[in-house]
Amino acid sequence: MFLLYINHVNGAASNGAYSTLEEINGVLADCGFSEAEIKRTSVLENIAKSALSNITVENGSEWAVITKSQDLVKPVKSVDPVTVCYLVKGAVESEGLARAVELSAEGQLEFLAVVSDLASHVDDFYNSVADEVDYVFAYDLVEPFGDWVAWYVSDQGYFPVKNTMNSKLRRLHNKAINL
């Protein structure tokens, strides 16, 4: 499954989910993206499964983000509702929220739905480091992580990939334990 967000006057109606890259490449071609930029999307076919993997292609001042997301077809995993609440709280209170929503394909609710989907990843990370110290709690990481996600999207124009999220969570964890 692939998601397309295209910043193009004729492409906005094409934003959405696609089964194949060929479908997305057709939209990009219709919007005037160069053949060289369109060929760059092929790297998404070979990316290992991760929470989110994406590529940005450009056409002058216009651009498109194509995201490969296995999460759209995986069964939903149970997450701590408190993690979801604090993650969304961090994003909502972020000064980067307005720009992040502006760059997302939909409105604020849809943006926050994607943010809330990251809660299982945060829970997995926290559970993997919980035994390192007994005085760092999930909420020490979750709210600042939600703020960072909004800032990341407002700066980059797309959601971070798994390795980038893990690096940020590790830095937040180290900060919490004063490393």
C-alpha positions in Angstrom: 0.0 0.0 0.0 1.3 3.5 -0.9 0.1 6.9 0.2 0.5 9.9 -2.1 0.5 13.6 -0.9 1.2 15.9 -3.8 1.6 19.7 -3.6 0.4 20.5 -7.1 -2.7 22.4 -8.3 -3.9 19.5 -10.4 -2.7 16.8 -8.0 -4.6 17.6 -4.9 -7.6 15.5 -6.0 -5.2 12.6 -6.4 -4.0 12.5 -2.8 -4.8 9.1 -1.2 -3.9 5.4 -1.1 -2.7 3.4 -4.1 -2.0 -0.3 -4.5 0.9 0.1 -6.8 3.7 2.6 -7.6 2.7 2.4 -11.2 -0.6 4.2 -10.3 1.3 6.9 -8.4 3.9 7.3 -11.2 1.0 7.9 -13.6 -0.3 10.7 -11.4 3.2 12.2 -11.1 3.6 12.1 -14.9 0.2 13.8 -15.4 1.4 16.6 -13.1 4.5 17.1 -15.1 7.1 15.5 -12.9 10.3 14.5 -14.8 11.0 10.9 -15.7 14.1 10.9 -13.6 12.2 12.0 -10.5 9.4 9.4 -11.2 12.1 6.6 -11.4 13.3 7.5 -7.9 10.0 6.1 -6.5 11.2 2.6 -7.4 13.3 2.5 -4.2 10.1 2.1 -2.2 9.5 -1.3 -3.7 12.6 -2.7 -2.0 12.5 -1.0 1.4 12.2 -3.5 4.3 9.0 -3.4 6.3 9.0 -0.5 8.8 6.5 1.8 10.4 6.8 4.4 7.6 9.1 4.6 4.7 8.9 7.5 2.2 10.5 9.4 -0.6 10.1 13.0 -1.8 10.2 13.9 -5.5 10.4 17.5 -6.7 9.3 19.4 -9.8 10.5 23.0 -9.4 8.5 24.5 -6.5 6.1 21.5 -6.5 6.8 18.3 -4.7 5.2 15.0 -3.8 5.7 12.6 -0.9 5.1 8.9 -1.4 4.9 6.7 1.7 5.0 3.0 1.8 3.0 1.9 4.8 2.5 -1.7 5.9 0.6 -0.4 8.9 -2.5 0.1 6.6 -2.8 -3.7 6.1 -1.5 -5.0 9.4 -3.9 -5.9 12.2 -4.2 -3.1 14.8 -2.1 -3.7 17.9 -3.4 -2.8 21.3 -1.7 0.3 22.8 -1.8 2.0 26.1 -4.6 4.7 25.7 -2.5 7.0 28.0 0.3 6.8 25.5 -2.1 7.9 22.7 -3.4 10.8 24.9 0.0 12.2 25.8 1.4 11.7 22.3 -1.5 13.7 20.8 -1.2 16.2 23.6 2.4 16.8 22.7 1.5 17.3 19.1 -1.5 19.6 19.8 0.6 21.8 22.1 3.5 22.0 19.7 4.2 25.3 18.0 5.0 23.2 14.8 1.4 21.9 14.6 -0.1 24.5 12.3 2.6 24.1 9.6 2.6 20.3 10.0 -1.2 20.2 9.4 -0.8 22.6 6.5 1.7 20.1 4.9 -0.4 17.0 5.6 -2.9 15.7 3.0 -5.9 16.4 5.2 -6.9 18.5 8.2 -5.9 18.5 11.9 -7.9 15.5 12.9 -6.4 13.3 10.2 -2.9 14.5 11.0 -3.5 13.7 14.7 -4.9 10.3 13.7 -1.5 9.5 12.0 0.3 10.8 15.1 -1.8 8.6 17.4 -0.9 5.6 15.2 2.7 6.1 16.3 1.7 5.2 19.9 2.4 1.5 19.4 5.9 2.3 18.1 6.5 4.5 21.2 5.2 1.8 23.5 7.4 -0.8 21.8 10.5 1.4 22.3 9.6 2.2 25.9 9.0 -1.5 26.7 12.5 -2.3 25.2 14.2 0.2 27.5 12.0 0.0 30.6 14.3 -2.3 32.5 17.3 0.0 32.1 16.2 2.2 35.0 13.1 2.2 37.2 12.5 5.9 37.4 11.8 6.8 33.8 8.1 6.4 32.8 6.5 6.3 29.4 5.0 9.8 29.8 8.5 11.2 30.2 9.1 10.3 26.5 5.6 10.4 24.9 4.6 14.0 25.2 7.9 15.5 24.1 8.0 12.9 21.3 4.5 14.2 20.1 5.9 17.7 20.1 8.9 16.6 18.1 6.8 14.7 15.5 4.8 17.9 14.8 8.1 19.9 14.5 9.6 17.2 12.3 6.7 17.1 9.9 6.6 21.0 9.8 10.3 21.0 8.9 10.5 18.0 6.6 7.0 17.8 5.1 6.6 14.1 5.9 6.5 11.8 8.9 9.8 10.4 10.2 10.9 6.8 9.4 11.4 4.2 12.1 15.1 4.7 12.6 14.7 8.5 13.0 11.9 7.9 15.5 14.1 5.5 17.4 17.0 7.9 17.5 14.8 10.7 18.9 13.2 8.3 21.5 16.7 7.2 22.6 17.8 10.9 23.0 14.6 11.6 25.0 15.2 8.5 27.2 18.9 9.5 27.8 17.8 13.0 28.7 15.3 11.6 31.2 18.0 9.6 32.9 20.5 12.5 32.7 23.0 10.9 30.3 
